[in-house]
Amino acid sequence: MSYKNGNFNSYFLIATRKKKASRAKSNFPPSPPGLPIIGNLHQLGTQVHRSLRALSDKYGPLMLLHLGQVPTLVVSSPEMAEEIVKKHDIAFSNRPKTTAANIFCYGCKDLGFAPYGEHWRQSRKLHALELLSLKRVQQLHFVREEETALLVERIRKASSRGDSVNVTDMVTGTSNNVVSRCILGQKFEEKNGESSFGDLTRRVMIDFMAFSVGDFFPKLWWIDVLRGFMGRLNKSFREFDTFFDKVLEERKAVHRDTDSKDFVDILLGLQKDKTLDFPLTQDNIKGFMMDLFVGASDTTSTTLEWLMAELVRNPGVMKKAQEEVRRVWGNKPKIDMNEIHQMQYLTCVIKENLRLHPPLALLIARETSEAVDIAGYKIPSKSTVFVNAWAIQRNPSLWEKPEEFIPERFENNPVDFKVWQDFQYIPFGLGRRGCPGSAFGLASTEYILANLLYHFDWKLSDANSSPQDLDMSEVYGLTVQRKVPLKLIPVSYTP
């Protein structure tokens, strides 16, 4: 063989290998160019849901990012979300075991972050039948009534003085108290209408979404220790854990009447039930309690805050909603849930708010348990998967004027989150890992909002501001909250 022929053969072999490598690489979903070591981490920014939508607009509704050493699939269309749920739901039903979830959820012995398997199936069944059933939601309605009445009274006192109220603090305190009474049968010390326990809950919410070096670079976990991140997480966890242990030990020593059972009573009763299909440990119970505290209180208060902001920003919608609430309510001292369910426009207002401001902009991450093919692309095993519900629900090809608050779009519209089949509208998730507590949270949202709209008219605290000038800036976290607390002036309504 001549030297030239040898060079030619070598060149041909290299070119062929590159071509094959390129073809193999192309079997993966499109990816934005990344940097060495960190991959695409630098492209997430502070508004992760918005950054991912911008990247998906360029690279497609099924996009593969490399976040450090973790392959991460981003789903941004209803078609791709439907394919995952209908064809590959089991393969996509795991959760990644993040540093925060492992600490706060007792080694992922809860429901929300538990790996898919028998424990998760039994835990889900327990929640559906015992804790978050429609019957249980109705039994606990008296808690919503009592806490909402206290909220209305606090606002009425401020109104009599002509004072503005911090709506953010008010609805957060009420939501926390409803949740804590349903779980524990008691609420926490309040200051200016806000539950003191809310501070710890919000801190945990922030810690859940905080950047962990070990989550993206597993061999560098020790950096989280050196920078104090692990110490911070463990401190917050110990506060919750000490409190939970105290509550459980006190409750075990007291016999409770069946009619007044809260979630702790139910769980401790099930723990003694020898016919239960799986052992319910102390850590399981505390993990469930953590899920309920973190998942129920913050999502409800954030939803109410965005609702009031959108209504003030859209006076025509506010007027129409108030007219309906006051017409159905009439002169009765209070209203029940059956009457609230007759308020069709109020339902449309809530659904439109959930479209623009879903409780979780990115649904809680999933993890593939095996390699799968989606739309002709190879998805590696152990890939983290994010469904961008916020982007799907603002897609202009799916929704007319998607950035505008238009509740009328849901009038005579069959699209609904309750059936988990309308993949363009997924505020409470989808498939096996959809939110089991949506009915619980929605009941509180409906009742509190109806009371706020019936008892008060609402004005901006700055009389010189236009409704369209209201600051709608966001802070990204496990929930997407308002950056600026909502302060409004309530004006008491007399029928």
Residue, then its C-alpha position, 0 to 999 in steps of 0.5 A: m500500500s502506498y503512502k498516499n493510499g494509506n492517507f486516503n484510507s485513514y481519512f475515509l475511516i475517520a470521515t465515516r466514523k464522524k458521519k456515524a457519530s453525527r448520525a447517532k447524535s442526531n437521534f437525540p432531541p435537538s440541543p442548544p450549544g453548551l459550554p464545557i463542563i456546565g453544559n446549558l446551565h448558564q442558559l437557565g437564568t433567573q426566570v427558568h420557565r421563560s428561558l426554557r420557552a425561549l430555547s424551545d421556540k428555537y430548538g423545538p417542543l422536545m429539547l435535550l439540555h445538558l445541565g452539568q452531568v444530567p441529561t434533561l428533557v424539556v417538553s413544551s407542547p401538548e402533543m409531546a406531553e400526551e405522548i409521554v402520558k399515553k404511551h410511556d407513562i410508567a417509564f416517565s413516572n419516576r422522580p429524580k432524587t434531589t438533595a433537597a427532596n432526599i432531606f426534606c422528604y425523609g429519603c423520599k419516603d413521602l408521596g410527591f418525591a417517592p420513586y415509582g413502585e409499590h410504595w408510591r402506588q399504596s401511598r397514592k391510594l391512601h391519599a385518594l381514599e383517606l386524606l384528599s377525597l371529595k368526602r374529606v374536602q367536604q367534611l373540612h369545609f367548616v375550617r375554610e368557613e371559620e378561617t375565611a370569616l376571620l380574614v373578612e373581619r380583619i379586612r373589614k377593620a382595615s376598611s373602616r380605618g381607610d387603610s390598605v391591606n397587604v393581600t399577599d400576607m393576608v391570603t398567605g396567613t389564611s391559607n397556612n391556617v386552613v392547611s395546618r388545621c386540616i393536618l393538625g387540628q390547630k393553627f399557629e400563632e399569628k401576627n397581623g393575620e399571617s401565620s408564623f409557621g408560614d416563614l418556615t414553609r416558605r424557606v423550605m419552598i426556596d430551599f427546594m429550588a435552590f441550586s445544589v452542586g451535587d444535583f448536577f455534578p454528583k462527585l462534587w457533592w462536597i462543595d455543597v457542604l463547604r459552602g454551607f448549603m447542606g447546613r442550611l437545608n439540615k437546619s430547616f429540616r430539623e425545625f420541621d422534624t422536631f415539630f412533627d415529632k412533638v405533634l405525633e407523640e402528643r397525639k398518640a397519647v390522646h384519644r380523638d373523637t372520630d368526627s373531629k379527625d384531622f390528617v394526623d389522626i387519620l394517619l396514626g389510625l392507619q398506622k395501627d391498621k393491620t390490614l393496610d397493604f404496606p407498613l406506614t412508618q413514622d418517616n412515611i407519616k412525616g413525609f406525607m405531612m411535609d408534602l401537605f404543608v409545602g404543597a397545599s399552603d403556598t400554591t393556594s396563597t400564590t393562586l389567590e394573590w395572582l387572582m386578585a392582581e389580575l382582577v384589579r388589573n382588569p376592572g371589567v372582569m372584576k365587576k362582572a365576577q362581583e355581580e355574579v357572586r353578589r347575585v347568587w349570594g343575595n342577603k344570606p349571612k354566608i354562602d355554601m360550596n353548592e352555591i359557589h359552584q353555581m357561579q359559572y363566571l367565577t369558575c372561568v376566572i379561576k380557570e383563566n388564572l390557572r392558565l396564566h399562572p399555573p401553581l407550578a410553572l414547570l411540573i415537578a421533575r420526572e426521571t426516565s426509568e429506562a431509555v425510550d423513543i419519543a417522536g423518533y428521538k432517543i431519550p436516555s435512561k436516568s434523564t430528568v424531565f420537565v414539562n413546561a406547563w407555563a409555556i404550553q398554556r401561553n402558546p399562541s397556536l393553542w390560545e387566542k391572545p394568550e398573554e391577556f386575561i380573558p375568562e370568557r375563553f372558558e365559557n362553553n369550553p369543554v377544556d378542563f384540568k379535571v379530566w387530565q386529557d386536555f394536554q393544552y391545559i395542565p395546571f395540576g400536572l398530568g398522568r400518574r404523577g398529577c397533583p392528588g390535592s387539586a380538589f383540596g386546594l381549589a375548594s379553598t381558592e373558590y371559597i376565599l375568593a368568593n368572600l373577597l369579591y362579595h364583601f369588598d370592592w377593591k382599589l389600588s393603594d396608589a390612587n394615581s396609578s392606572p390598573q394597567d400599571l400594576d407591577m406583575s413581575e415574577v419571582y421563580g421558585l417551586t411556585v412562581q410568586r409575585k415579586v412585589p407584595l400586593k397591597l390594595i384598599p378594601v371598601s366594604y360592601t353593604p347589600 
